[in-house]
Amino acid sequence: MFMTTADTHITTETTPYSLTELQKESRMGAMGTETQAREIRVIDLSDFDARRAEITEQLWSAAVDVGFFQLAHHGVPRQQIDEAFAMSQRFFALPTEVKAQYPLTRNAGWESRAQVRPSTGTADQKESYQITRPRMAGLYPSEAELPGFRDTLLAFEQASWAVGMKVLSCLADKLGFDRDFFTRAHDPARDTYQSTLRLLHYYAIAPEDQHHLGLWRAGAHTDFDCLTLLYQREGQGGLQVCPGKEHEAQEWTSIPARDDLITCNIGDMLMRWSDDRLPSNFHRVRNPAPGEHMGPRYSLAFFCQANTDALIESPAGKYPPITAGDYLAERIRANFNKRY
């Protein structure tokens, strides 16, 4: 059952997380090959309550097979998504000295080229701004700098949370947990909440740089969380996935960037929580190919990250228990040079 460290006397790991995922990432820096042979399934969430059993089976099948899927008729209004993207672009258009007033601290705030992937050893060519609700003191732009920013994005964060909990409730059914297991583990009413909305701006690529293999918009990686929800813009592609069984060959499949779909993937936290039944697979954002859009790329990611005091204890006991806070902190330290 779901427990927090306040509810149990089980001893959690006291040594740093083994970072096995990072050891795997360090071997994923090659270009590899591209294939469209595998399917990234689109799952329709309409009429959810009546179709819950059917949707659950579709989600589970896609999650186990590729670890990535896309959601249609997900319930987040298109206007709300467009407004969130508009706010994101306005933020990133602010002068650097303004954005620098809100620096990344404990997975909240702004950074630029600060994330170095173990797969590449180079900084991702992007900037981001992260909202983690309990950690935002002094990190929101002022109303004078960006009117409506805070309210617009907090409403969007909550809409994304609701979709994420809907998906996780289906996966909980299949894992043998009670239906609200993951909803309790991601409770936004608690000060231990650590789910994060991340605004992303990948820098425009100069034509002379697009063949530079050491330069990535985002190097190959797995996500740290339970479930990621990614909003993309039509015509701003580049996201690719490499499922587990293709790791050695590194065969990458591009995931369509569509305004009407949310792209989802399983993260490391849920992989551990499921005794590895649900795979957290490698993905990357490659540079534009000749003839593709080389301007800026914007996306919005919502990371369903269990509250810091939630105890990740897998059903079969394949891994020792660890708090979600300890688990996430180790991953972020390794990627952001201890800016946690």
Number of C-alpha atoms within 10 A of each C-alpha: 10 15 16 16 15 9 11 9 8 11 10 15 13 8 7 11 15 11 13 8 18 18 12 15 19 16 14 24 20 15 13 13 10 14 12 11 9 12 14 20 18 17 19 17 21 15 11 15 9 9 12 15 12 11 20 22 15 17 26 19 15 20 21 15 18 23 26 28 24 23 21 15 15 21 13 17 12 12 9 15 21 13 15 22 21 13 20 22 16 13 20 19 12 14 9 10 8 13 20 15 14 19 18 21 16 17 24 27 25 23 20 19 16 19 23 18 23 22 19 22 13 17 21 21 22 21 17 24 25 24 25 20 20 15 17 16 10 11 20 19 19 12 10 7 13 14 12 13 20 16 10 15 21 16 13 20 22 14 16 26 22 16 18 23 22 21 19 23 20 23 24 21 17 16 18 12 16 15 18 16 19 27 19 17 24 23 17 19 10 13 13 20 23 29 27 21 27 23 25 20 23 22 17 16 19 10 11 7 11 16 13 9 13 14 18 24 23 24 28 26 25 21 19 24 26 25 28 25 24 20 23 24 18 11 13 19 22 21 19 19 26 27 20 15 11 12 16 11 11 21 19 24 21 21 20 19 20 16 14 19 24 25 23 22 27 26 25 23 22 26 21 23 22 24 17 16 14 25 24 30 23 26 24 21 20 20 25 20 12 10 6 12 16 17 13 12 20 22 21 23 21 25 27 30 25 29 23 23 21 26 27 25 22 20 15 9 12 13 15 13 17 21 20 24 19 19 22 21 19 17 22 17 14 17 17 18 11 13 18 17
